[in-house]
Amino acid sequence: MSIAAAPMRVYHKIMGWIRQLYERTLQLSEHPKATWWLALISFAESSFFPIPPDVMLLPMCLANRDRAYRIAGICTLASVLGGLFGYLLGFFFFDTVGVAILEFYGAMDKYNTFKNWYAQYGMAVVFIAGFTPIPYKVVTITAGVFHFSILPFLLLSLASRGLRFAIEAWVVKRFGEPAVRFIDKYFDKLTLLAAVLFIGGFLAIKWLVPSH
């Protein structure tokens, strides 16, 4: 009984920690310096922080609908700069900092897959990862490890992250508070969905990229 229940206890502990971090991040959206905090969270999420900036972006857009796209733009620029930081971590400090971050996200065994993906579909992986729940930090660090061309990396990061955050800003402007309440109410389920999509993304990579 206790052995069977152990995985559920671990799951609830992890979800509790994520929820707590989520709540603290959400509270920053009401801070007098919320825009600066949003930029910091967006920057950090692109290289090491687990909570996405969307947590702050949505309520901030709701409270400032007339500035929603401006807020999304700030979030985008900070995210791209954070992606560049992640790229540099992979380029110069992979054996120390980069390894620690990727091990935390359980992505060390995906290196060969990512290497082949970058070799054949490099531009696509940056755009897809920047727009979907695939952890952007994993891609930015790996891009640096394999010396991905930095200009296309930055441009595609700008396009994908910008599109993602602009869509979210539009949804909040269009549907208002119900959209934010939906995300808050189903946060755990959305987190699980993101995990499923994350795994599915790696499976898709393994299927698309031929083994050598």
N, C-alpha and C positions, 0 to 999 in steps of 0.2 A: 504493500500500500504506500509506504513512505518512499520507496524507490520509484514507483510509478508516478507519484505526485511531485517528485523532485524537478522534472523539467518544467512543470507548470509554475512551481515556486520561483524558479529562475526567470521564467517568462514574466511573471507578475512583478518581480523585483526590477527587471530591466525596464519594463513598461512604466513602472512607478518612477524610476529615475528619469526616464525620458519625459514623462508627463511633468515632473517637477521642473526640469530644465526648460521645458516648453512654457510653463506658466511664468517662470522668471523672465524668460525672453519676451513673452507677451506683455508683461508689465512694463518693459522698457518702452513700448510703443506710446505710453502715456507720459514718459519722462520729458521734462522741458527741453532736453537735448536729444530728443528721439531720433531726429534725422542723423545725427552723428552716431548714435548707437546702431541705427539701421545700417549705416555704411560700414561700421566696424564688424557687425555680425555677418553682413554679406561678404565682406573681405575674408573673414576667418573661415566661413563655411566652405569657401572655395579651396581651402588648403588643409584644414584640420578640424573645425568645429562641427559637431553632429547635427545641430538644429538649423534648418534652412531659414533664410531671411524672410521667406513668405509669411512666417509666423508674425513678424512685425509689420511687414509690408501691407497685409490685408487690412488690419484695423487702422493703420495710419492713413491708408487711402480712403477708408470709410469716414474717418473723422475730417478728412480734407479732400473731399471729392473734386473740388476745383483744381487741386494740385496733385491729383492722383498720378498723372503721367510724369510729372516732374519728380515725384517721389520714386516712381518706378525707374526713372532714368538714373537717379542717384544710386539706387540699389544695383542697377546694371553695371554702372561704371566701377563701383566698389567690388562687385563680384568678379569682373574681368581683371581688375588689379590683383585681387586675391588669387585668381587663377594664374596670373603671372608669377606671383609669389610661390604658389605650389609648383609651377614649372621650374623655378629656380631651385627650390628644395630638391626636386628630383634630379636636376642637372648637377648641382654642386654637393648636396648633402644627403644623397640617397641612402648611403650605407648607415647613416645614423638616424637623422630625423625622418627621412622618407620611409625607411623600413618600419620604424615604430608606428607611423600613421597607418600604413597599409596593413600591418599586422593587426592593428586595432579593428580595422574593417574587414579582416579575413580575406584580403585580396592578394596575398603573396603568391598563391598558387595560380593566379591568373596572368602572370607575367608573359609567358609564352604566347598565350592567346592575344593579349594586348599588343605584343610585339608584331605578330602577324597582321593583326587588325590595322595597326598604324602603317605597316609596310604596304598594305593593299588598299585600305579604305580610310587612311589617316584623317582627311577632312571630314568625312561623314561621322566618325566617332566623336569628334569634338562637338559638332552641332547636335548630335543625338543626346550626348551626355549632358550638354548644357541646357537642354530643353526638357529632359525627362527626369524621373527620379533616380536614374543611375548616378551614384555619387560623383559629383563633379571633381571633388578633391582627388579621387583615385585616378581619373583621367589626366588632370593637370600635372600631378606628380609623375605619372608614367610618361607623359609627353616630354617632360624634361629629361627623364632617364634615357629615352631613345632619341633625344635631340631632334624632336619634331620641329619643322620650320616655324619659327616664332611668329612671323607676320600673319600667315594663314591661321595659326592658332589663335592669335588675338582677335582677328577679324571675325572668325567663326564663333568665338566665344561671345563677342559683342552682339552678333546677330542672334544667336540662340538664346542667350540669357535675356537680351533685350526683348525678344519676342515673347518669351515665357512671362516675364514680369509685366509687360504691356498688356497681355491677355488678362492677367490677374487683375490689373488696375481697371481694365474695361469691365470685367465681371462685377467688381465691387461697385463701380459707378453705375452699372446697369441694374443690378439686383439688390444692392445695398446690404443692410445688416443680415438678412437671411443667409446670404452667402457666407459671411463670417461665422454665423452661428452654426451652420452646417459643418464647417471645417472643425470648429471647436467640439461639437457634439460627437462627431465620428472620427476624432483624431486618432484613437487607437486602431480603428479599422483602416483608416487611410494610411497609417504607418505600416500596417501589415501588407496592405496593397502595394505600397512602395517597395517593401522587401520582396514581394513576389515579382514585381516588375524588374527589380534589381537582378534577381536570380534569372529571370527570363531573358534579360538583356545579355547576361553572360552565356546562357545556353544558346542564344541566337548567334553570338560571336563564334562559339565553338562550332556551330553548324555551318556558318557562312565561310569561316576561314579554314581552308584545307590544312590538315596536319602534315608536318614535314618529317 
